[in-house]
Amino acid sequence: MLPVTHRKIDSWQLGEEAIPSLEQLMAAFDNAFSAKDWATINQLNDYTRPCIEAAAIASQATSLAAGDGSKTAVMHYESQLRQLLSIYQALQKQCILERDSVAEKLKAAQSARAVSNQYLQHAKL
């Protein structure tokens, strides 16, 4: 079983009054993933969509303010999205490994239970 670590959760992770930046969200995901703190990862997942939407709006506003020829803000936003996608892919890979590990343990427990039941049936004879 994975150890559960209780990490400090920033105020933006608890309240709905503020949305973190993509950088804050990715750093929090990295910290939680390193600690295998799945409860925190679950909490952080709730912030992903609003965080991406806020970053998209900010990117568009920055690009418009800089002029039509500026694509720096959009390119930065795309880079952040690629980083976030990479984090999610790593999380997905780890979840698959965890799922497979649990499935193997469950199969072993079921096998042991079946052997135990057979023993008990034969012991009654």
N, C-alpha and C positions, 0 to 999 in steps of 0.2 A: 504494500500500500504506500502511496506517495505521502511524504510528510506535508502537512498543511502548515504553511507559514503565515503568520499574521503580519502583513505589511501595512505601513501607514498609508491610508487612502487620503488623497488630497481633497480639499473641500469641493472642488469642481466635480469630483467623482461621486459625491453624495447628494448634491443639490441639483435642482433643475434650473437655477437662476443663471448659470453660465455654461458655455460650451467650450471645451478645451481646444487648443490649436491642434493641428495634425501632429506637430512635433511633440506636444505634451502627451497626446494619445499614444503615439508610437513608442515613446519612452516608457510610458506606463505599461503598455503591452509587453515590451522587452523585459522590464523588471518582473512582471507577473509570470511571464513565460520562463524566465531564468529560475524563478523560485517554484515553478510548477504549481502556481497558485490559481487553480481553475475557477474558484469562486470569484476572484478579482477579475480574471479574464472574462467571465460571464458578465460581470458588472460593466466592464469597459466596452464590451460588445454593444451594449445599449447606446453608447455615445458615438458609435462609428458613423451612422447615417447622418445625424445632425451635424457632426463635425465635418464630414465631407461636404455637405451642402453649404455650410458656413464658409469653408475654404474656397469652394467654387465661386460663391458670391464675392468674396474678398478678392479672388484672383481676377474676376471680370472687372471689378471696380478699379483695381490697381492698373489693369491693362488699359481701361478706358481713360483713366486719369493721365497715364503716360503717353497716350496717343495710340492710334490704330496700328502703327508700325511696331509697337513694343509687344514682344511675345515672351519676355522674360518671366513675367508673373505666371503666365499659362504654363510655360515649360517647368517652372518650379513646382506648380501644382501637380502637373503630370508626374514629375519625379517623386513627389510625396505619395501620390497614389500608387506608383510602382512599389515603393518601399512598404506601404501598408499592405499591398497585395502579397508581397514576399512574406510579411509577418503572418498573414492569414494562411498562406500555403504551409509555412512551418508549423503553425498551430494545427492545421488539418492533418499533416503528416504525423505529428505527435499523437493526436487523438486516435488516428488509425492504429498506431502502435499500441497505445493504451487499451483500445477496444480489443485488439487481437490478444493481448496479454491476459485481459480479464476473461476472454472466451476460453483460452487454454486452461486457465485456473478453474473455470466453471466445469469444463469437460473432465478435468482431473477429479474434481469433487464429486461429480455425478458418477464417474467410474468407481471411485472409492465407495460411494454409497451403494452402488449395485453389488459390488463384491461383499460389502458388509451385510446386505440383505440376503444374499445367497448363503453366506456363512450362517446367519441366524436361522434360515430355513433348514439347513442341513444339521444344525446343532440340535434342533427339536426332534430329529429322528432318533 
